Amino acid sequence: MIDNRSIYLNTHIVSPAQKNGLHNTFQTMKDYEKKGLYHRLIPIYQDKYGNLNTNIILPYVNKNNITDLIVVNNIDDSERLASKHVKKMPHLDHILFNSIISTTCVDDWKNQRSQYQPSFSVHTELVTLLPISVKRAKYCVDLLWELCESGSKSVNMNDFLLNETMAQLQLAMFGVSDDFQVKTNKNIRKVFSGENSPTFTQTYFKEMVDNMDQWTGPLSKAFDLSVDKKELFGNIIIFSFAGHDTTGNTLSWLLYELCKNKSCQSKLHHEIDLFWMIQKNKNIEYNDFKRLPYLTKCIMETLRLWSPIPNGTFRELIKDDYVVGKNGKHIKLPKGTYIQIPNWSRHRNPDLWGDDVNTFNPDREFEDDELWENSVINTYNPSTPRFSPFTYGPRDCIGKNFSQIEMRIILLYLLKSYRFSLTKKETATEYNTFTLGFLDGLYMDVERRESRTHSKL
């Protein structure tokens, strides 16, 4: 059954299905999804029927009904719609039930946000977790050297970094025992990658719940407030996945770009060496990260070029609104319309970023809140109409600040100790399911750096 709204919308907004037929469009979408390249299909349609600022309509199946999915790429629409319409599409509730990321009830989301938001407060919670993160980062330096057999063997750095971000999440935010982290880290990640049976999530959930009174992390304390078992299950699973996978993949893409751009790696090594020369053996505090402006630019450029969630966010309009349609006219969208606000097209739009849009360039001109008004690191969501790696508030990524801290700590220790290069056979292949990772891993050679001294800087 075809939603009758399609008749109206397809005449006013670009629609590949109108050009290619519904069946062919569905098949093309399935083919690209199977290859992990759905994010690449949208700009292909945009280029064919408009430009990278063009909103398009794709078909979407909801409970056996075919309806419209408005893919919002126009920068005059994206931030406005994401900020106003916080209701999620019902595309994840069959997996994550009524978790904070999937619930379609706005009041329920608000209640959960208020329950979990304090766990991610920088100054009351996250700064107290810095010693735990630092301890794990120190350990991972030795672990990596062991894995690469003292530099004689290449390492799948994507798998290594996913392991480390999961360990950081579990030890710091969940506050689990090291034994539990070691026992579950790889197994639960294998479920997320499809290599392990999904039934392991039930075992993982049960062990988390049974030991909740022992876990010391702020998220575990927030979990303990839940009374709805399905909601709790969904939140433990989504925090376990999104709390490590996005960060681990961003670190992987950053190292990938540093290997391809040796001058950037050298420049970052120099900044990190200077950081440690000043830091010495003092405990790392949040404000110390402000001495890392180039590292911040490298992280933000990676988030732009290799957005961890390239498909962006999916919403349902809570009231009538509009988007820019053909010929620049405002086209009314009725309440209940599904929209997707992807990152990929805006983050790689040359009209917004310049002709070098597909080049890794940490020194490009970021603007306004993209670099927190040049404050190097801050606690609010870094976004502009052209840039939304953590989507837009108020339903932005709740874990953004933990991720920003965690990435800096891991990189401070790894890049202090090692130089990285791609293996001769390495041809990284992007693969997008829910997050943008690597199809067959990311293999690198690891070389230990000699200790830096002031005279060598």
N, C-alpha and C positions, 0 to 999 in steps of 0.2 A: 504494500500500500504506500502510495506517495503522498507526503504531506502537501496539502494544497497551497501552503505558503511558498513552495518552490516555484510555482507558476509566476507569482509576482516578483520574487527576489531574483530569479534567473534572468529576468528581462532587464534588470537594473544593475546587476553586479556580474562581473566576469565569471563564467562557469565553464570549465573544461568539459563537463558532461554535456553541456549544450552543443559544444563543438564536436566532441568525439563519441558521444553516446554514453548512456549510463553504464552499460555493461563493460565497455572498454575502459572507462575511467576507473571503475571498481577494480578491474583486473590489473590495471597499471598501478594503482595504489597498493594492492596486495603484493605485487611483485617487488615494489620498492621497500615495503615494510619487511618482507621476507629477507631482503638483502641488507636490512638495517640502514636504509638510505631514504626513508620517508622525508627527512628534513631537506634532502637534495631535490625532491620532486617539486615541492612548492615553488622555489625560485625558477624552476624550468617552466612551470605553467605561467608564472608571473612574466618572465621574459617573452614568452610566446604570445601572451594576450594583453600585455601591458608593460609594466616595469616593476622594480623591486619595492615600489611604494603602493602597488596595486592590491586592493582587497579582492579575494576570490572566493568562490563557493565550491565546496567539495561535498559529495554525497556522504551521508552517515546513516548507519543502520541502528535504530533504537527500538528494541523489543519488536523486531520484525517489521517495523515501519521505516521507510526510507525518508529521511528528512535532510535539511540543509545544515552544513557546518560552515559558518562564515569564518574564513581564515583572514584575520585582521593583521595587515602589514603596514597600513598607512599610519605614520607617526602622529597624525592629528587625532587618530582614533584609539591607538593601542593603550596608552597610559590612562586615558580618560575612562575607557570601558573596564579595564582591569581594576581600577580604583573604585568605581561605582558598583560593579556587579560582582560581588564576592561569592555568589552561589556557584558551586562546582557542577559541571556536567556529571551525570551518573555513570561515568565510564570506568570508575575504579571501585565502586561499592561492592561488586561481586567478589573482589579480591581482598579489599581492606575494610570492608563493612563500613561502619560509621566513624572511621578514624579521623584525625584532625585534617588529613590531606584529602580525604574522599567524601566526607559527609556532605550531603546536599542540603542540609538544614542550616540556615544561616545562624540561628540562635544557638544551635548545638556547636557549630564551629566557634562562635564567640566564647561560649563557656569553656570549650577545650583550650582555646588560645589563652584565656586568662589562667587556666590551670597549668599550662606548660611554659608560658612566656617567662615567668620568674627563673626557671631553670637556666635560661640563656642570658640572664642579666650579666653584663660584663663586670660591673664593679661589685656586685654582691655574690656572684657565684663563679663566673669563669676565671677571674683573677686568682681565686683560691685553688683552682685546679691546675695552675701553671706548673707547680712542682711535679705533678703526676705526668703531665705532657712532656716536660723536660726529661724526666727520668726515662720515659719510654723512648724519646728521641735519641738519647745517649746510647741506649741499648741497641736501637736499630742500626746505628753506625757499625757496631761490632757484628751484628747479625748479617748485614749486607756483605761485609768482608768475608765472613764465613761462607755465605752462599756463593760468592764469586770465586771461592777458593783462592783467596789472596790475590785477586786480579787475574787469575789464569782462565777463568770461565765466564762466559756471558751470562747475564741474569735477566729474567723477565721482570723488568722494573714495574710494569703495570700491576702484575700480581703482587709484587713486593709492597708497592705503595698502597694497594687495596688492603693488604694484610695489616699494614701499619696504621692506616686510618681507622680500620675496624678495631684494632687494639686500643688506639687512643680513645675512641668512642666508648668502648666497653669499660676500660679502666678508669677514665675520667668522668664521663657523663653518666654512665650506668653505675660506676663504682663497684664492679664485680671483682671477684678474686682473680688472681692471675691464672689459677688452675682452670677456672671456668672459661676465661678468655682463650687459653691455649686449646682447650677441648672443643670449643664451639666456633672459633674464628673461621677456620677454613671450611668447616661443614656448612655453616649457614651461608657463607659466600657462595658455595657450590650450589645451594638451592637457588639463590638469586640468579646465578648464571645458567641454570638449567642442567647442571652436571650432577645434582643430587636430588633425591626424591623430595617432593614438596612436603611429604609427611614429616620430615625432620623439623619443620617449623612448629609442629605441635609439641614435639619433645623439647625444643628450644624454649617455647612459650611456657611450658609447664615448669621447667627448671628455673626460669626467670621468676615466675610467680611464687614457686615454693620457697625460694631463697630471698624474696624481696625485702624481708625484714633485716637481712644481713648486708644487702647492697647499700653503699654509702653515697652514691652519686645523686646529683640533683634530679636527674630524670627518673631514677628509680623511686625517689620520694614522691614525685609527681604521679608516676604510674600507680603508686599505692593508694592514691585518692580515688581511683576509678572504681565505679560500682557496676558498670556495664561490661560484661565479659567480652562481648564481640568488639566493643570499642577498644578495650584494653589490648586484645589480641592484635587488632589492626594497628594500634599505635606502637606496640613493641616491635612489630615487623617493619613498619614503615620507618620508624626512627633507626632501626638497625640497618636498613637498606640505605635510605637517603642520607643518614648521618655519616656514612663512610664512603659510599660509592661516588657521589658527586665530587667530593674532595680528593679521593684517590685518583680519579680520572683526570681532574684538573691538574694535579701535581704531575701526572704522567705526560699530559700534553705539554706542560711547561718544560719538563726535562727534554721531551722530544724536540721542541723548538730551540732550546739551548744547545742541543747537539747539532742541529742544522745551522745554527747561527753562533759560531764559536766566539765572535767578538762580544756578543751579548753575555755568553757564559763567563768570559773573562772579566767583563765589566761588573757582573754580579759577584764573582769571586772577590774582586777588589773591594766592593762595598761590604761584603760579609767579613772579609779579613779585617777591615777597619772597625766594623762593629765589635768583633771579638777583641781587638786590641784595646778598645775603650772599656768593654764589658769585663774583661779578665774573668775572674771567678765569682763575680757578683751574681746573685740570683736574678733571673730575667723577670722584669716587671712589664706591665702592659705598655707604659709610655716608652720603654726601650725600643719598641717596634717603630716608633716615629723616626728612628735613625736609619730606616731602610726605605728611602723613597724609590730607589730603582727596583728593589724587590717588589714593592707595591705595584709599580708600573708593569712589571713582568707578569704578575698575577692577574691584573686587570686586563692586560692585552690577551692573555690566555683565555680568560673568561669571555672576552669579546670574540676572538677568533675560533675558539673551540668551546662554545657554550655547553656546559655540562647537561643542560636540559634544552636541546635545540628545538624540540617541539613546543616548548613554552608551557603555557597554562590553558586549561579548557574550562569555560564558564557557561552558565545559563543566565540569560538576561532576567533580572528580577522585575523589570518594568520596560515599557517601550523605550527605544533609543534609536540611534542612527549610526551609519557609517558612510564614508565617502564612496560613492559608486562610480559608474561610468560617467565620463565628462565632468568629474568633480562635483557632482550633485549629491546632496545629502539624501540617503535612502533610509526610510523608516524600517526598523527591525522590531517586530512585535515581541512583547514579553514572552519568555519561554524559548526564544531562539538560542541555539547553541553557537558558541564562538570559540575559536582557537586563537591565541595570541602568541605566535612563535617568536623565538629570538633570532633564528638563523638568518633570515632575510634582512632584518634591520641591522644586525651586527655586521653583515657583509655587504651593505649597500654603499657603493662608491659615491653616491650623491650625498651621503651622510658622513662618510669617513675618508673620502679621497681615493685617488686612483690606486694607491697601494693597499687597498682594503683587504686583500688576500695575503698580505705579507705580515709576518710577525715583526712588529715595530713598537717596542715599549716606549720609545721616545716620541710617539705620535702625540698630537695635540688632544689630550683628553680635556673635557670641559666640566665646569660646575661641580655637581655632586658625583661625577664619575670617579674622581679622586678625592672626594670629601673636601672640596674647596682647597686642595693642596695641603691638607692637614696630615697626609700620609696614611693614617688609619683612624677610623672613628667608628662609633657604635650604631649609626643609622644606615639605612639601606642605600647603597650607592646606585642611583638610577637617574636616567634622563629619558626624554621621549625616544632617543635612538638606542638606549643601552639599558638592559634589564636582566642581568645574569641571575638575579634572585627574584625575579618578577617584581611587580609593583605592590606597594602597600595598599590597603592594610593586610591583604592575604599574601604577603611575601614570605620568603623562606625563613622559618623561625630559627633555624640553626646557622644563619649566615655569619654571626659573630664568632661562634665556636670554630667554624671552618676557617675564617680569616686568621685567627690566632694559631690554630693547629698547623696550617700550611706554613706559616712563618717559622714556627719552631722546628718542624721537620726539615725544612730547607736550610735553616741556619746550621744545623748539625751535619746534614749530608754534604752540603756544598763547602763547609769548612774542611771536610775530610777528603772529599773525592772530586775527581773530574770525570765527566761522563761523555761517552761517544756511542753512536749507533754502530751496531755490527755491520760488516760489509754486506750481509744478506738482508738486513732489515729494510722492509718496505711496509711501514705502518698502514694498516687498513682500518679506517673508521667503521664503527658498527653501532648503530643507534637502536636501542630498544626503548627503555624508559630514559636512560642516560647515554651519553656519548662516550663509548669506550673503544676498545681495540678488538678486532675480529680474532686475531691469533696472538695476542699479547704484544709486548714491546720490549725487544731484546737490546741490551746495552752492554758495552764493556765498561768496567769500572777501574779507574786508576787512582791510587792513593796520592794525595797532594802532600808535599813536604810542608812542615809547619811554617806558617807565615811569621815574619818579624817586621818591625817597623821599618827597618832598612830596606826591606824588599818591596815595601808598598810604594 
